[in-house]
Amino acid sequence: MTNFISPQENRFKEAITKGEKQYGLWIGLTSNLATEIIGAIGYDWLVIDAEHAPNEMTTLVPQLQALRGSHSEPVVRATWNDTVLIKRFMDIGFRTILVPYVQNEDEAAAAVAAMRYPPEGVRGVATVQRSSSYGADASYLTTANDRVCTLVQVETGNAVDRIEKICDVKNLGGVFIGPADLSASMDHLGNPGHPDVQSAMKHCADVCKSKGIPIGTLAPVSADAKRYLEWGYTFVALGAESAMMRAGAQAKLDEFRNA
């Protein structure tokens, strides 16, 4: 007889599907202790970055362990839209994945398929992995597809042009707009506030709303975050833990040096 309790449903996925606002934070320090501290605050979702931060499988697992029992849904930003890499992220316990640089509906469909078992997808089957509590969760194979949430990152002008087709991909969990890369692709490097970029972001929000697809983004500036939420963005990351740590440390030093 086992005392195993099956993991809860993906509250983040359920919330964005219902249109409930979800506030997140970027995590890139590769520290399970830092992630544990943030995990106790109450953010709805936390993106543990494996694209631009030096995270590997061996640093991701301790952070997942640190978030066990947390309200925050762990989201990994994948290194790339790669079926093998996504399979490994799934096997260590992620059920929500942000896939970078998705350019069109075919790439979006590939990301969705990589996260789902057949016949809905192509995810390889392993029965004694962390995702199923090493086999203790006997229901994992039959419930995993219902819990997964595929978020695709639209971050180029070409992808914006394909947004309607991307939204039509079956089982897509949501679209995430990457303002920095989008602005770079539109010849406005370092200026995501440019009117052309903002117009593209508003267009994506309108399309996603019409298609019933949740849309999210990263907005460290509060005024930007509030504007995107007004446009219909459902899940918004409000900054990064490293930037907040630096800003807090700088402010404390300035307080005394400038006294």
C-alpha positions in Angstrom: 0.0 0.0 0.0 1.4 3.4 -0.9 0.8 6.8 0.7 1.5 8.6 -2.6 -0.8 11.6 -3.3 -1.2 12.4 -7.0 0.1 15.9 -8.0 -2.5 18.6 -8.2 -3.8 19.8 -11.5 -2.0 22.6 -13.4 -3.6 25.6 -11.7 -1.7 28.0 -14.0 -3.0 26.3 -17.1 -6.5 26.3 -15.7 -6.3 29.9 -14.7 -5.1 31.3 -18.1 -7.6 29.2 -19.9 -10.3 30.9 -17.9 -8.8 34.3 -18.5 -7.6 34.9 -15.0 -4.6 37.1 -14.6 -1.4 35.4 -13.6 1.6 37.2 -12.3 5.0 35.7 -12.8 8.7 36.3 -12.4 11.9 35.3 -14.3 14.3 33.0 -12.5 17.9 32.9 -13.8 20.4 32.6 -10.9 20.5 28.8 -11.1 20.2 28.7 -7.3 17.7 26.3 -5.6 17.9 28.5 -2.5 17.1 31.7 -4.4 14.2 29.9 -6.2 12.9 28.6 -2.9 12.9 32.1 -1.4 10.9 33.4 -4.4 8.7 30.3 -4.4 7.4 31.2 -0.9 6.2 34.7 -2.0 3.1 33.7 -4.0 3.8 34.5 -7.7 1.5 32.4 -9.9 4.2 31.2 -12.2 8.0 31.3 -12.3 10.1 30.9 -15.5 13.3 29.1 -14.8 15.3 30.1 -17.8 17.4 27.4 -19.6 17.8 29.6 -22.8 19.7 32.6 -21.6 20.6 31.5 -18.1 23.3 28.8 -17.4 20.7 26.2 -16.3 21.2 22.5 -17.0 19.2 19.5 -16.0 21.4 19.2 -12.9 20.5 22.7 -11.7 16.8 22.5 -12.8 16.0 19.5 -10.6 17.0 21.1 -7.3 14.9 24.2 -8.2 11.9 22.0 -8.9 12.4 20.3 -5.6 12.7 23.8 -4.0 9.2 24.7 -5.4 7.5 21.5 -4.3 4.4 22.6 -2.5 4.7 26.2 -3.7 1.7 28.0 -5.2 4.0 29.0 -8.1 3.8 26.9 -11.3 7.4 26.1 -12.4 7.8 27.0 -16.1 11.0 26.2 -17.9 12.1 28.2 -20.9 13.5 25.5 -23.1 16.9 25.9 -24.6 15.4 25.3 -28.1 12.4 23.8 -29.8 13.9 20.4 -29.7 11.9 17.2 -29.2 14.7 15.5 -27.2 15.3 18.4 -25.0 11.6 18.9 -24.3 11.3 15.2 -23.4 14.0 15.6 -20.8 12.4 18.7 -19.3 9.2 16.8 -19.1 10.8 13.7 -17.5 12.4 15.7 -14.7 9.0 17.1 -13.8 8.0 20.2 -15.8 4.5 20.3 -17.2 4.6 23.9 -18.5 7.2 24.8 -21.0 8.0 28.0 -22.8 9.4 27.2 -26.2 11.6 30.0 -27.7 11.7 31.4 -31.2 8.6 29.8 -32.7 8.3 31.2 -36.2 5.2 29.5 -37.6 2.3 27.1 -37.0 4.4 24.0 -38.0 7.0 24.8 -35.3 4.3 25.5 -32.8 2.7 22.1 -33.6 6.0 20.4 -33.1 6.4 22.0 -29.7 2.9 20.8 -28.7 3.6 17.3 -30.0 6.9 17.0 -28.1 5.1 17.5 -24.8 2.3 15.0 -25.3 2.2 11.2 -25.3 0.8 9.5 -28.4 -1.6 9.6 -30.1 -1.7 13.4 -29.4 2.0 13.8 -29.6 5.4 12.1 -29.9 6.7 12.3 -26.4 8.8 9.2 -25.5 7.5 7.0 -22.6 9.6 6.4 -19.5 7.9 4.9 -16.5 10.4 5.4 -13.7 11.3 9.2 -13.9 10.8 12.1 -11.6 7.7 13.3 -13.5 5.8 10.2 -12.3 7.4 10.3 -8.8 9.6 7.4 -10.1 6.6 5.2 -10.8 4.6 6.0 -7.6 2.0 7.9 -9.6 0.3 5.1 -11.4 -2.0 7.5 -13.2 0.7 9.6 -14.7 0.6 8.2 -18.2 -3.1 8.6 -18.5 -3.3 12.1 -17.0 0.0 13.8 -18.1 -1.5 15.1 -21.4 -4.2 16.9 -19.5 -1.7 18.7 -17.2 0.8 19.9 -19.8 0.8 23.5 -21.0 2.7 24.5 -24.1 3.6 28.1 -24.4 5.2 29.3 -27.6 7.4 32.4 -27.8 6.5 34.8 -30.6 9.5 37.1 -30.9 10.0 38.1 -34.5 8.1 40.1 -37.1 7.7 37.0 -39.2 6.1 35.1 -36.3 3.7 38.0 -35.7 2.7 37.7 -39.3 1.8 34.1 -38.7 0.0 34.7 -35.3 -3.4 33.7 -36.5 -2.1 30.3 -37.9 -0.1 29.7 -34.7 -3.2 30.3 -32.6 -5.0 27.6 -34.6 -2.6 24.8 -33.5 -4.5 22.2 -31.5 -3.7 21.9 -27.8 -1.7 25.1 -27.8 -1.6 26.4 -24.2 -0.7 30.0 -24.9 1.4 32.5 -26.8 4.2 34.5 -25.2 5.5 37.7 -26.8 9.2 38.4 -26.3 9.5 42.2 -26.5 13.3 42.4 -26.6 13.8 40.0 -29.5 10.6 41.3 -31.3 12.0 44.8 -31.2 15.4 43.6 -32.5 13.7 41.8 -35.4 11.8 45.0 -36.3 15.0 47.1 -36.4 14.4 48.7 -33.0 17.0 46.9 -31.0 16.8 47.8 -27.3 13.6 49.8 -27.8 10.5 47.5 -27.2 8.5 50.7 -26.4 8.8 51.8 -30.1 5.3 52.4 -31.5 5.8 49.8 -34.2 6.6 47.1 -31.6 3.8 48.1 -29.3 1.4 48.0 -32.3 2.6 44.5 -33.1 2.1 43.4 -29.4 -1.4 44.9 -29.4 -2.2 43.1 -32.7 -1.1 39.8 -31.2 -3.3 40.4 -28.1 -6.3 41.1 -30.3 -5.8 38.0 -32.4 -5.2 35.8 -29.4 -8.4 37.1 -27.8 -10.4 36.5 -30.9 -9.1 32.9 -31.1 -9.5 32.2 -27.4 -5.8 31.7 -26.8 -4.1 33.1 -23.7 -1.3 35.5 -24.3 1.5 36.6 -22.0 4.8 38.6 -21.9 7.6 39.9 -19.8 7.2 43.5 -18.5 9.6 44.7 -15.8 8.3 48.2 -16.1 5.0 48.4 -14.1 3.4 50.9 -16.5 4.0 48.5 -19.4 2.7 45.5 -17.5 -0.5 47.4 -16.6 -1.0 48.4 -20.3 -0.5 44.9 -21.5 -3.0 43.6 -19.0 -5.5 46.2 -20.2 -4.9 44.9 -23.7 -5.9 41.4 -22.7 -2.6 39.8 -21.8 -3.4 37.1 -19.3 0.0 36.0 -17.9 2.7 38.7 -17.3 6.1 38.3 -15.8 6.8 41.4 -13.7 10.6 41.2 -13.7 13.6 39.0 -12.9 14.9 37.9 -9.5 18.4 38.9 -10.4 17.4 42.5 -11.4 15.3 42.8 -8.3 18.2 41.7 -6.1 20.6 44.1 -7.8 18.1 47.0 -7.6 17.5 46.3 -3.9 21.2 46.1 -3.1 22.0 49.2 -5.1 19.2 51.2 -3.4 20.5 50.2 0.1 24.0 51.3 -0.7 22.9 54.5 -2.3 20.8 55.3 0.8 23.9 55.4 2.9 26.5 56.7 0.5 24.2 59.7 -0.4 23.2 60.4 3.2 
